Amino acid sequence: MRKSDLADLVVEKLGVSKKESTDILQMILDSIREELEKGETVKIAGFGNFVVREKKARKGRNPKTGEEIGITPRRVVTFRPSQVFKKSVNE
Amino acid sequence: MTKAELIDKVALDYTSLTRRQVEILVNTIFDSIKETLSKGDKIEIRGFGSFRLRYRRMREGRNPKTGTIVTVPPKKVPFFKAGKELRALVDHF
């Protein structure tokens, strides 16, 4: 399912226009992106939290050649699903 | 940022809808993602990331209190993978 399919699903459910559904979805995605870019956590009750985590530098290996390489410190996005979400996919 | 703050922000920028209407839309969007995954489908949003399920095998665990061995049944876990653009945006050192 792509972004447009998700917007369609919301249209079906609410009877809003495709434009409204697409616009709001896009604004949600942009807002989440902006917060994460600032390093801020985004908490969506009943859904989950998007968290930026700092990873320290570590040594890695090229799995193909076995060559040792340094992995630079970095920031990554992790998503922690809420209890409700975790429950709903197992029902 | 919390969901309420997200709704406030969107409602402030999208003046053709009331805050209440925006709230319903935002909730329905997140609910739809949950439902799609519950059906076993995945969602891929270009530039943002993808939501899909990961499958955990059955395993043996222990009741930490009593020490008895218990079987933990297999389960599905929602998983989000950040897209290339989002990863690059966040990883500015």
N, CA and C atoms of all chains as a GROMACS GRO file, in nm:
protein
  552
    1MET      N    1   0.084  -0.119   0.000
    1MET     CA    2   0.000   0.000   0.000
    1MET      C    3   0.088   0.125   0.000
    2ARG      N    4   0.058   0.218  -0.089
    2ARG     CA    5   0.136   0.341  -0.101
    2ARG      C    6   0.061   0.456  -0.033
    3LYS      N    7   0.124   0.572  -0.039
    3LYS     CA    8   0.065   0.689   0.026
    3LYS      C    9  -0.076   0.718  -0.027
    4SER      N   10  -0.089   0.709  -0.160
    4SER     CA   11  -0.216   0.739  -0.224
    4SER      C   12  -0.326   0.639  -0.182
    5ASP      N   13  -0.288   0.511  -0.164
    5ASP     CA   14  -0.385   0.410  -0.119
    5ASP      C   15  -0.432   0.440   0.023
    6LEU      N   16  -0.339   0.486   0.104
    6LEU     CA   17  -0.372   0.520   0.243
    6LEU      C   18  -0.471   0.637   0.245
    7ALA      N   19  -0.445   0.736   0.159
    7ALA     CA   20  -0.535   0.851   0.149
    7ALA      C   21  -0.674   0.806   0.101
    8ASP      N   22  -0.677   0.712   0.007
    8ASP     CA   23  -0.805   0.658  -0.043
    8ASP      C   24  -0.885   0.590   0.067
    9LEU      N   25  -0.813   0.516   0.150
    9LEU     CA   26  -0.878   0.444   0.260
    9LEU      C   27  -0.948   0.542   0.354
   10VAL      N   28  -0.882   0.654   0.379
   10VAL     CA   29  -0.939   0.757   0.467
   10VAL      C   30  -1.060   0.823   0.400
   11VAL      N   31  -1.054   0.844   0.269
   11VAL     CA   32  -1.167   0.898   0.194
   11VAL      C   33  -1.288   0.806   0.209
   12GLU      N   34  -1.265   0.677   0.190
   12GLU     CA   35  -1.371   0.577   0.203
   12GLU      C   36  -1.437   0.582   0.340
   13LYS      N   37  -1.353   0.595   0.442
   13LYS     CA   38  -1.404   0.590   0.579
   13LYS      C   39  -1.479   0.716   0.619
   14LEU      N   40  -1.429   0.833   0.577
   14LEU     CA   41  -1.484   0.958   0.629
   14LEU      C   42  -1.566   1.036   0.528
   15GLY      N   43  -1.552   1.003   0.401
   15GLY     CA   44  -1.623   1.079   0.300
   15GLY      C   45  -1.567   1.220   0.279
   16VAL      N   46  -1.443   1.241   0.322
   16VAL     CA   47  -1.376   1.369   0.294
   16VAL      C   48  -1.326   1.365   0.149
   17SER      N   49  -1.279   1.477   0.098
   17SER     CA   50  -1.228   1.477  -0.039
   17SER      C   51  -1.089   1.414  -0.042
   18LYS      N   52  -1.049   1.366  -0.159
   18LYS     CA   53  -0.916   1.306  -0.173
   18LYS      C   54  -0.809   1.411  -0.143
   19LYS      N   55  -0.838   1.536  -0.181
   19LYS     CA   56  -0.741   1.643  -0.158
   19LYS      C   57  -0.719   1.665  -0.008
   20GLU      N   58  -0.830   1.669   0.067
   20GLU     CA   59  -0.818   1.690   0.211
   20GLU      C   60  -0.739   1.575   0.276
   21SER      N   61  -0.776   1.454   0.237
   21SER     CA   62  -0.709   1.337   0.292
   21SER      C   63  -0.559   1.337   0.261
   22THR      N   64  -0.525   1.366   0.136
   22THR     CA   65  -0.385   1.370   0.092
   22THR      C   66  -0.308   1.482   0.162
   23ASP      N   67  -0.371   1.600   0.168
   23ASP     CA   68  -0.306   1.716   0.231
   23ASP      C   69  -0.273   1.689   0.378
   24ILE      N   70  -0.372   1.638   0.450
   24ILE     CA   71  -0.351   1.615   0.594
   24ILE      C   72  -0.245   1.507   0.615
   25LEU      N   73  -0.252   1.400   0.536
   25LEU     CA   74  -0.150   1.295   0.547
   25LEU      C   75  -0.010   1.352   0.523
   26GLN      N   76   0.001   1.433   0.419
   26GLN     CA   77   0.131   1.493   0.387
   26GLN      C   78   0.178   1.584   0.500
   27MET      N   79   0.087   1.659   0.559
   27MET     CA   80   0.125   1.749   0.667
   27MET      C   81   0.170   1.672   0.792
   28ILE      N   82   0.107   1.558   0.815
   28ILE     CA   83   0.149   1.473   0.927
   28ILE      C   84   0.292   1.425   0.903
   29LEU      N   85   0.315   1.372   0.784
   29LEU     CA   86   0.448   1.319   0.752
   29LEU      C   87   0.555   1.428   0.762
   30ASP      N   88   0.523   1.548   0.708
   30ASP     CA   89   0.619   1.659   0.712
   30ASP      C   90   0.648   1.702   0.856
   31SER      N   91   0.543   1.707   0.938
   31SER     CA   92   0.562   1.749   1.078
   31SER      C   93   0.648   1.649   1.154
   32ILE      N   94   0.621   1.521   1.132
   32ILE     CA   95   0.701   1.418   1.200
   32ILE      C   96   0.847   1.431   1.156
   33ARG      N   97   0.866   1.448   1.026
   33ARG     CA   98   1.001   1.462   0.971
   33ARG      C   99   1.075   1.580   1.033
   34GLU      N  100   1.006   1.694   1.042
   34GLU     CA  101   1.069   1.814   1.098
   34GLU      C  102   1.112   1.794   1.244
   35GLU      N  103   1.024   1.732   1.322
   35GLU     CA  104   1.057   1.708   1.462
   35GLU      C  105   1.178   1.617   1.475
   36LEU      N  106   1.177   1.509   1.396
   36LEU     CA  107   1.288   1.413   1.403
   36LEU      C  108   1.419   1.477   1.358
   37GLU      N  109   1.408   1.566   1.261
   37GLU     CA  110   1.528   1.636   1.214
   37GLU      C  111   1.589   1.719   1.326
   38LYS      N  112   1.501   1.774   1.413
   38LYS     CA  113   1.548   1.853   1.528
   38LYS      C  114   1.596   1.762   1.642
   39GLY      N  115   1.576   1.632   1.624
   39GLY     CA  116   1.616   1.538   1.727
   39GLY      C  117   1.507   1.515   1.832
   40GLU      N  118   1.388   1.568   1.804
   40GLU     CA  119   1.278   1.557   1.900
   40GLU      C  120   1.201   1.426   1.882
   41THR      N  121   1.145   1.378   1.992
   41THR     CA  122   1.061   1.258   1.989
   41THR      C  123   0.919   1.296   1.946
   42VAL      N  124   0.856   1.210   1.870
   42VAL     CA  125   0.716   1.230   1.832
   42VAL      C  126   0.633   1.118   1.895
   43LYS      N  127   0.540   1.159   1.982
   43LYS     CA  128   0.460   1.059   2.055
   43LYS      C  129   0.317   1.061   2.005
   44ILE      N  130   0.275   0.953   1.942
   44ILE     CA  131   0.138   0.943   1.895
   44ILE      C  132   0.064   0.841   1.982
   45ALA      N  133  -0.022   0.892   2.070
   45ALA     CA  134  -0.094   0.804   2.162
   45ALA      C  135  -0.173   0.699   2.086
   46GLY      N  136  -0.165   0.575   2.130
   46GLY     CA  137  -0.238   0.467   2.066
   46GLY      C  138  -0.170   0.412   1.942
   47PHE      N  139  -0.060   0.476   1.902
   47PHE     CA  140   0.012   0.432   1.781
   47PHE      C  141   0.156   0.396   1.814
   48GLY      N  142   0.231   0.495   1.860
   48GLY     CA  143   0.369   0.467   1.899
   48GLY      C  144   0.453   0.592   1.900
   49ASN      N  145   0.580   0.575   1.934
   49ASN     CA  146   0.672   0.688   1.943
   49ASN      C  147   0.784   0.676   1.840
   50PHE      N  148   0.810   0.788   1.773
   50PHE     CA  149   0.927   0.795   1.684
   50PHE      C  150   1.037   0.862   1.764
   51VAL      N  151   1.149   0.795   1.778
   51VAL     CA  152   1.256   0.844   1.862
   51VAL      C  153   1.387   0.851   1.783
   52VAL      N  154   1.462   0.959   1.805
   52VAL     CA  155   1.595   0.968   1.744
   52VAL      C  156   1.696   0.914   1.844
   53ARG      N  157   1.775   0.818   1.802
   53ARG     CA  158   1.875   0.761   1.891
   53ARG      C  159   2.015   0.789   1.839
   54GLU      N  160   2.104   0.818   1.935
   54GLU     CA  161   2.243   0.843   1.899
   54GLU      C  162   2.320   0.711   1.905
   55LYS      N  163   2.386   0.678   1.797
   55LYS     CA  164   2.467   0.557   1.797
   55LYS      C  165   2.614   0.597   1.803
   56LYS      N  166   2.688   0.531   1.892
   56LYS     CA  167   2.830   0.561   1.905
   56LYS      C  168   2.908   0.501   1.787
   57ALA      N  169   3.029   0.549   1.771
   57ALA     CA  170   3.116   0.491   1.668
   57ALA      C  171   3.148   0.348   1.708
   58ARG      N  172   3.158   0.261   1.611
   58ARG     CA  173   3.195   0.122   1.641
   58ARG      C  174   3.266   0.064   1.521
   59LYS      N  175   3.327  -0.052   1.547
   59LYS     CA  176   3.395  -0.118   1.437
   59LYS      C  177   3.301  -0.216   1.369
   60GLY      N  178   3.304  -0.216   1.241
   60GLY     CA  179   3.223  -0.312   1.168
   60GLY      C  180   3.310  -0.389   1.072
   61ARG      N  181   3.250  -0.476   0.998
   61ARG     CA  182   3.324  -0.556   0.904
   61ARG      C  183   3.246  -0.560   0.774
   62ASN      N  184   3.315  -0.552   0.664
   62ASN     CA  185   3.251  -0.575   0.537
   62ASN      C  186   3.221  -0.724   0.528
   63PRO      N  187   3.093  -0.760   0.528
   63PRO     CA  188   3.059  -0.903   0.534
   63PRO      C  189   3.109  -0.981   0.413
   64LYS      N  190   3.131  -0.912   0.305
   64LYS     CA  191   3.177  -0.981   0.184
   64LYS      C  192   3.327  -1.012   0.192
   65THR      N  193   3.405  -0.911   0.229
   65THR     CA  194   3.550  -0.927   0.223
   65THR      C  195   3.611  -0.957   0.361
   66GLY      N  196   3.535  -0.934   0.467
   66GLY     CA  197   3.589  -0.955   0.601
   66GLY      C  198   3.677  -0.841   0.648
   67GLU      N  199   3.688  -0.741   0.566
   67GLU     CA  200   3.772  -0.626   0.597
   67GLU      C  201   3.712  -0.543   0.710
   68GLU      N  202   3.795  -0.502   0.804
   68GLU     CA  203   3.743  -0.424   0.916
   68GLU      C  204   3.729  -0.277   0.877
   69ILE      N  205   3.616  -0.218   0.911
   69ILE     CA  206   3.595  -0.078   0.878
   69ILE      C  207   3.536  -0.006   0.998
   70GLY      N  208   3.562   0.122   1.007
   70GLY     CA  209   3.507   0.201   1.117
   70GLY      C  210   3.368   0.250   1.080
   71ILE      N  211   3.275   0.242   1.173
   71ILE     CA  212   3.142   0.297   1.150
   71ILE      C  213   3.132   0.426   1.231
   72THR      N  214   3.105   0.534   1.162
   72THR     CA  215   3.102   0.664   1.228
   72THR      C  216   2.981   0.675   1.321
   73PRO      N  217   2.989   0.762   1.423
   73PRO     CA  218   2.871   0.782   1.509
   73PRO      C  219   2.758   0.837   1.425
   74ARG      N  220   2.636   0.802   1.457
   74ARG     CA  221   2.524   0.851   1.377
   74ARG      C  222   2.396   0.860   1.458
   75ARG      N  223   2.300   0.926   1.398
   75ARG     CA  224   2.168   0.936   1.460
   75ARG      C  225   2.071   0.858   1.374
   76VAL      N  226   1.993   0.776   1.438
   76VAL     CA  227   1.896   0.695   1.363
   76VAL      C  228   1.755   0.711   1.421
   77VAL      N  229   1.656   0.688   1.337
   77VAL     CA  230   1.517   0.694   1.379
   77VAL      C  231   1.471   0.554   1.418
   78THR      N  232   1.412   0.541   1.535
   78THR     CA  233   1.351   0.414   1.570
   78THR      C  234   1.204   0.439   1.602
   79PHE      N  235   1.123   0.342   1.574
   79PHE     CA  236   0.981   0.351   1.604
   79PHE      C  237   0.949   0.249   1.711
   80ARG      N  238   0.888   0.296   1.821
   80ARG     CA  239   0.845   0.205   1.926
   80ARG      C  240   0.694   0.198   1.928
   81PRO      N  241   0.637   0.089   1.877
   81PRO     CA  242   0.492   0.079   1.871
   81PRO      C  243   0.431   0.077   2.010
   82SER      N  244   0.311   0.134   2.023
   82SER     CA  245   0.243   0.134   2.152
   82SER      C  246   0.190  -0.006   2.183
   83GLN      N  247   0.153  -0.027   2.309
   83GLN     CA  248   0.095  -0.155   2.350
   83GLN      C  249  -0.028  -0.188   2.267
   84VAL      N  250  -0.111  -0.087   2.244
   84VAL     CA  251  -0.235  -0.105   2.167
   84VAL      C  252  -0.204  -0.156   2.026
   85PHE      N  253  -0.106  -0.094   1.964
   85PHE     CA  254  -0.066  -0.131   1.828
   85PHE      C  255  -0.014  -0.275   1.828
   86LYS      N  256   0.073  -0.307   1.922
   86LYS     CA  257   0.131  -0.441   1.928
   86LYS      C  258   0.023  -0.546   1.948
   87LYS      N  259  -0.075  -0.510   2.031
   87LYS     CA  260  -0.186  -0.602   2.056
   87LYS      C  261  -0.269  -0.622   1.930
   88SER      N  262  -0.296  -0.511   1.861
   88SER     CA  263  -0.390  -0.518   1.748
   88SER      C  264  -0.337  -0.605   1.633
   89VAL      N  265  -0.205  -0.612   1.616
   89VAL     CA  266  -0.154  -0.696   1.505
   89VAL      C  267  -0.152  -0.844   1.541
   90ASN      N  268  -0.175  -0.876   1.667
   90ASN     CA  269  -0.175  -1.017   1.707
   90ASN      C  270  -0.315  -1.072   1.731
   91GLU      N  271  -0.416  -0.993   1.691
   91GLU     CA  272  -0.553  -1.040   1.715
   91GLU      C  273  -0.610  -1.111   1.594
   92MET      N  274   0.701   1.612   2.041
   92MET     CA  275   0.569   1.650   1.994
   92MET      C  276   0.470   1.536   2.022
   93THR      N  277   0.355   1.571   2.075
   93THR     CA  278   0.252   1.473   2.102
   93THR      C  279   0.147   1.478   1.991
   94LYS      N  280   0.054   1.383   1.995
   94LYS     CA  281  -0.049   1.382   1.891
   94LYS      C  282  -0.133   1.509   1.896
   95ALA      N  283  -0.165   1.553   2.018
   95ALA     CA  284  -0.245   1.676   2.033
   95ALA      C  285  -0.174   1.796   1.971
   96GLU      N  286  -0.041   1.803   1.992
   96GLU     CA  287   0.036   1.913   1.934
   96GLU      C  288   0.042   1.904   1.782
   97LEU      N  289   0.050   1.781   1.733
   97LEU     CA  290   0.050   1.759   1.588
   97LEU      C  291  -0.082   1.807   1.528
   98ILE      N  292  -0.192   1.772   1.594
   98ILE     CA  293  -0.325   1.813   1.546
   98ILE      C  294  -0.336   1.966   1.548
   99ASP      N  295  -0.289   2.028   1.657
   99ASP     CA  296  -0.291   2.174   1.667
   99ASP      C  297  -0.217   2.238   1.550
  100LYS      N  298  -0.100   2.184   1.522
  100LYS     CA  299  -0.014   2.239   1.419
  100LYS      C  300  -0.081   2.228   1.282
  101VAL      N  301  -0.133   2.110   1.252
  101VAL     CA  302  -0.197   2.089   1.122
  101VAL      C  303  -0.322   2.178   1.110
  102ALA      N  304  -0.400   2.184   1.218
  102ALA     CA  305  -0.524   2.262   1.216
  102ALA      C  306  -0.497   2.411   1.194
  103LEU      N  307  -0.385   2.456   1.249
  103LEU     CA  308  -0.347   2.597   1.236
  103LEU      C  309  -0.312   2.631   1.091
  104ASP      N  310  -0.250   2.536   1.022
  104ASP     CA  311  -0.208   2.558   0.883
  104ASP      C  312  -0.319   2.529   0.783
  105TYR      N  313  -0.413   2.444   0.822
  105TYR     CA  314  -0.516   2.400   0.728
  105TYR      C  315  -0.649   2.459   0.770
  106THR      N  316  -0.672   2.581   0.727
  106THR     CA  317  -0.782   2.658   0.783
  106THR      C  318  -0.919   2.623   0.725
  107SER      N  319  -0.922   2.545   0.616
  107SER     CA  320  -1.053   2.510   0.558
  107SER      C  321  -1.124   2.400   0.637
  108LEU      N  322  -1.053   2.341   0.733
  108LEU     CA  323  -1.116   2.242   0.820
  108LEU      C  324  -1.110   2.290   0.965
  109THR      N  325  -1.207   2.248   1.046
  109THR     CA  326  -1.203   2.283   1.187
  109THR      C  327  -1.101   2.193   1.258
  110ARG      N  328  -1.064   2.233   1.380
  110ARG     CA  329  -0.969   2.151   1.455
  110ARG      C  330  -1.026   2.011   1.478
  111ARG      N  331  -1.156   2.006   1.505
  111ARG     CA  332  -1.222   1.878   1.529
  111ARG      C  333  -1.215   1.787   1.405
  112GLN      N  334  -1.236   1.849   1.286
  112GLN     CA  335  -1.227   1.771   1.162
  112GLN      C  336  -1.086   1.719   1.138
  113VAL      N  337  -0.987   1.806   1.167
  113VAL     CA  338  -0.847   1.765   1.151
  113VAL      C  339  -0.816   1.650   1.248
  114GLU      N  340  -0.868   1.663   1.370
  114GLU     CA  341  -0.845   1.560   1.471
  114GLU      C  342  -0.897   1.423   1.422
  115ILE      N  343  -1.017   1.424   1.365
  115ILE     CA  344  -1.076   1.299   1.315
  115ILE      C  345  -0.990   1.242   1.201
  116LEU      N  346  -0.947   1.330   1.111
  116LEU     CA  347  -0.863   1.286   1.000
  116LEU      C  348  -0.732   1.225   1.049
  117VAL      N  349  -0.666   1.295   1.142
  117VAL     CA  350  -0.537   1.246   1.193
  117VAL      C  351  -0.556   1.110   1.260
  118ASN      N  352  -0.659   1.099   1.343
  118ASN     CA  353  -0.684   0.971   1.410
  118ASN      C  354  -0.713   0.860   1.310
  119THR      N  355  -0.793   0.892   1.208
  119THR     CA  356  -0.829   0.791   1.108
  119THR      C  357  -0.706   0.746   1.028
  120ILE      N  358  -0.616   0.839   1.001
  120ILE     CA  359  -0.493   0.803   0.928
  120ILE      C  360  -0.409   0.704   1.009
  121PHE      N  361  -0.387   0.734   1.137
  121PHE     CA  362  -0.307   0.642   1.218
  121PHE      C  363  -0.379   0.508   1.238
  122ASP      N  364  -0.513   0.514   1.255
  122ASP     CA  365  -0.589   0.389   1.268
  122ASP      C  366  -0.578   0.305   1.141
  123SER      N  367  -0.580   0.371   1.026
  123SER     CA  368  -0.574   0.299   0.899
  123SER      C  369  -0.440   0.229   0.882
  124ILE      N  370  -0.332   0.292   0.929
  124ILE     CA  371  -0.200   0.227   0.923
  124ILE      C  372  -0.203   0.102   1.010
  125LYS      N  373  -0.260   0.116   1.129
  125LYS     CA  374  -0.269   0.001   1.220
  125LYS      C  375  -0.349  -0.113   1.157
  126GLU      N  376  -0.463  -0.079   1.099
  126GLU     CA  377  -0.550  -0.181   1.039
  126GLU      C  378  -0.482  -0.251   0.922
  127THR      N  379  -0.411  -0.172   0.842
  127THR     CA  380  -0.344  -0.230   0.725
  127THR      C  381  -0.241  -0.333   0.770
  128LEU      N  382  -0.165  -0.300   0.873
  128LEU     CA  383  -0.066  -0.396   0.923
  128LEU      C  384  -0.133  -0.516   0.988
  129SER      N  385  -0.244  -0.492   1.056
  129SER     CA  386  -0.315  -0.603   1.120
  129SER      C  387  -0.364  -0.703   1.017
  130LYS      N  388  -0.394  -0.653   0.896
  130LYS     CA  389  -0.437  -0.743   0.787
  130LYS      C  390  -0.318  -0.815   0.724
  131GLY      N  391  -0.198  -0.776   0.765
  131GLY     CA  392  -0.078  -0.839   0.710
  131GLY      C  393  -0.021  -0.765   0.590
  132ASP      N  394  -0.081  -0.651   0.555
  132ASP     CA  395  -0.029  -0.571   0.444
  132ASP      C  396   0.076  -0.474   0.496
  133LYS      N  397   0.157  -0.420   0.404
  133LYS     CA  398   0.253  -0.319   0.446
  133LYS      C  399   0.226  -0.186   0.378
  134ILE      N  400   0.287  -0.082   0.433
  134ILE     CA  401   0.270   0.052   0.380
  134ILE      C  402   0.407   0.109   0.349
  135GLU      N  403   0.421   0.158   0.227
  135GLU     CA  404   0.549   0.218   0.188
  135GLU      C  405   0.527   0.361   0.146
  136ILE      N  406   0.590   0.453   0.217
  136ILE     CA  407   0.577   0.594   0.184
  136ILE      C  408   0.712   0.649   0.142
  137ARG      N  409   0.720   0.686   0.016
  137ARG     CA  410   0.846   0.732  -0.041
  137ARG      C  411   0.901   0.852   0.035
  138GLY      N  412   1.028   0.848   0.067
  138GLY     CA  413   1.093   0.960   0.134
  138GLY      C  414   1.072   0.960   0.284
  139PHE      N  415   0.976   0.881   0.331
  139PHE     CA  416   0.949   0.876   0.476
  139PHE      C  417   0.991   0.742   0.535
  140GLY      N  418   0.929   0.637   0.488
  140GLY     CA  419   0.966   0.505   0.540
  140GLY      C  420   0.856   0.404   0.517
  141SER      N  421   0.874   0.286   0.571
  141SER     CA  422   0.773   0.182   0.552
  141SER      C  423   0.737   0.116   0.684
  142PHE      N  424   0.611   0.078   0.693
  142PHE     CA  425   0.560   0.004   0.808
  142PHE      C  426   0.529  -0.137   0.762
  143ARG      N  427   0.580  -0.234   0.835
  143ARG     CA  428   0.544  -0.372   0.805
  143ARG      C  429   0.554  -0.454   0.933
  144LEU      N  430   0.519  -0.581   0.922
  144LEU     CA  431   0.526  -0.666   1.040
  144LEU      C  432   0.656  -0.744   1.040
  145ARG      N  433   0.706  -0.768   1.158
  145ARG     CA  434   0.815  -0.862   1.175
  145ARG      C  435   0.761  -0.979   1.254
  146TYR      N  436   0.808  -1.096   1.223
  146TYR     CA  437   0.758  -1.216   1.288
  146TYR      C  438   0.859  -1.270   1.386
  147ARG      N  439   0.812  -1.291   1.509
  147ARG     CA  440   0.899  -1.348   1.614
  147ARG      C  441   0.861  -1.494   1.632
  148ARG      N  442   0.963  -1.578   1.628
  148ARG     CA  443   0.938  -1.721   1.648
  148ARG      C  444   0.894  -1.753   1.790
  149MET      N  445   0.836  -1.868   1.806
  149MET     CA  446   0.804  -1.918   1.939
  149MET      C  447   0.937  -1.940   2.013
  150ARG      N  448   0.940  -1.913   2.140
  150ARG     CA  449   1.065  -1.938   2.212
  150ARG      C  450   1.034  -1.981   2.354
  151GLU      N  451   1.139  -2.031   2.419
  151GLU     CA  452   1.120  -2.068   2.559
  151GLU      C  453   1.168  -1.956   2.647
  152GLY      N  454   1.086  -1.921   2.741
  152GLY     CA  455   1.124  -1.816   2.834
  152GLY      C  456   1.111  -1.869   2.975
  153ARG      N  457   1.141  -1.784   3.067
  153ARG     CA  458   1.131  -1.824   3.206
  153ARG      C  459   1.047  -1.724   3.282
  154ASN      N  460   0.966  -1.772   3.370
  154ASN     CA  461   0.899  -1.682   3.461
  154ASN      C  462   1.004  -1.632   3.559
  155PRO      N  463   1.037  -1.503   3.554
  155PRO     CA  464   1.148  -1.453   3.636
  155PRO      C  465   1.124  -1.472   3.786
  156LYS      N  466   0.999  -1.480   3.826
  156LYS     CA  467   0.968  -1.495   3.968
  156LYS      C  468   0.991  -1.638   4.016
  157THR      N  469   0.934  -1.733   3.941
  157THR     CA  470   0.938  -1.872   3.987
  157THR      C  471   1.047  -1.954   3.921
  158GLY      N  472   1.098  -1.906   3.808
  158GLY     CA  473   1.204  -1.981   3.739
  158GLY      C  474   1.151  -2.092   3.650
  159THR      N  475   1.019  -2.111   3.646
  159THR     CA  476   0.964  -2.217   3.560
  159THR      C  477   0.976  -2.180   3.413
  160ILE      N  478   1.002  -2.283   3.333
  160ILE     CA  479   1.014  -2.261   3.189
  160ILE      C  480   0.875  -2.251   3.126
  161VAL      N  481   0.855  -2.148   3.048
  161VAL     CA  482   0.727  -2.132   2.979
  161VAL      C  483   0.753  -2.112   2.829
  162THR      N  484   0.660  -2.155   2.747
  162THR     CA  485   0.674  -2.132   2.603
  162THR      C  486   0.610  -1.998   2.570
  163VAL      N  487   0.688  -1.912   2.506
  163VAL     CA  488   0.634  -1.785   2.460
  163VAL      C  489   0.587  -1.807   2.316
  164PRO      N  490   0.458  -1.786   2.289
  164PRO     CA  491   0.405  -1.815   2.155
  164PRO      C  492   0.464  -1.722   2.049
  165PRO      N  493   0.460  -1.763   1.921
  165PRO     CA  494   0.510  -1.676   1.814
  165PRO      C  495   0.424  -1.550   1.809
  166LYS      N  496   0.486  -1.439   1.771
  166LYS     CA  497   0.403  -1.318   1.761
  166LYS      C  498   0.452  -1.225   1.652
  167LYS      N  499   0.365  -1.132   1.617
  167LYS     CA  500   0.397  -1.033   1.515
  167LYS      C  501   0.424  -0.900   1.584
  168VAL      N  502   0.521  -0.827   1.532
  168VAL     CA  503   0.555  -0.697   1.590
  168VAL      C  504   0.556  -0.592   1.479
  169PRO      N  505   0.487  -0.478   1.501
  169PRO     CA  506   0.493  -0.370   1.401
  169PRO      C  507   0.636  -0.319   1.390
  170PHE      N  508   0.680  -0.295   1.266
  170PHE     CA  509   0.816  -0.249   1.245
  170PHE      C  510   0.816  -0.132   1.147
  171PHE      N  511   0.892  -0.028   1.181
  171PHE     CA  512   0.907   0.086   1.091
  171PHE      C  513   1.051   0.098   1.046
  172LYS      N  514   1.069   0.111   0.917
  172LYS     CA  515   1.204   0.135   0.866
  172LYS      C  516   1.205   0.273   0.801
  173ALA      N  517   1.292   0.360   0.850
  173ALA     CA  518   1.300   0.495   0.795
  173ALA      C  519   1.352   0.489   0.652
  174GLY      N  520   1.295   0.572   0.565
  174GLY     CA  521   1.339   0.579   0.426
  174GLY      C  522   1.472   0.653   0.415
  175LYS      N  523   1.532   0.643   0.298
  175LYS     CA  524   1.663   0.704   0.273
  175LYS      C  525   1.666   0.852   0.309
  176GLU      N  526   1.566   0.926   0.260
  176GLU     CA  527   1.564   1.070   0.283
  176GLU      C  528   1.554   1.104   0.430
  177LEU      N  529   1.465   1.035   0.499
  177LEU     CA  530   1.447   1.060   0.642
  177LEU      C  531   1.574   1.026   0.720
  178ARG      N  532   1.636   0.914   0.682
  178ARG     CA  533   1.760   0.874   0.748
  178ARG      C  534   1.868   0.981   0.731
  179ALA      N  535   1.879   1.033   0.610
  179ALA     CA  536   1.981   1.135   0.581
  179ALA      C  537   1.952   1.264   0.657
  180LEU      N  538   1.824   1.298   0.665
  180LEU     CA  539   1.781   1.422   0.730
  180LEU      C  540   1.814   1.422   0.880
  181VAL      N  541   1.796   1.306   0.941
  181VAL     CA  542   1.814   1.293   1.085
  181VAL      C  543   1.961   1.280   1.123
  182ASP      N  544   2.038   1.221   1.032
  182ASP     CA  545   2.177   1.190   1.063
  182ASP      C  546   2.272   1.304   1.028
  183HIS      N  547   2.247   1.422   1.086
  183HIS     CA  548   2.339   1.533   1.060
  183HIS      C  549   2.428   1.553   1.182
  184PHE      N  550   2.555   1.519   1.167
  184PHE     CA  551   2.647   1.535   1.279
  184PHE      C  552   2.737   1.653   1.260
   0.00000   0.00000   0.00000
